[in-house]
Amino acid sequence: MNTKALRVAAFVFACMVSAALPAGAQTQSSSFTVFFDYKMVNLTLAADDVAKMAATSDAAKSATEVDIVGHTDTSESPAMKISALRAKSVARELRRFGLSKSVHVVMKGVGAKELMTPTGPRVREPMNRYVTITFH
């Protein structure tokens, strides 16, 4: 999948909840997913849009805590470092987009331990390069 197609797919994936709502309804989702390019820790333009959507959501406005968990595919190394840096990048962007300083941020990287799309070792899989954002 080329980079442009991945960006579009990531944005569409993140917006699926909004699209299912009636016109004028507010998004009530408390979870968001941000996707990354291979071995990258900086957000793409589409990922930045998702981070902004998350930071300005109703869930963010009422949250007291947010869990941010970074993931890698099985070909990225060092997996734990990359996944932790992805989580840190997302946390930074959430604050930049207005997430309240009163919201406690919990970040962690899990490497390739929780694959969204099961693969074998050393497989490049765009759907496994992600960060989850969950508001509580």
Helices and strands as residue ranges (DSSP letters): H 3-19, E 31-35, H 45-55, H 58-62, E 65-70, H 79-96, E 104-109, G 126-128, E 130-135
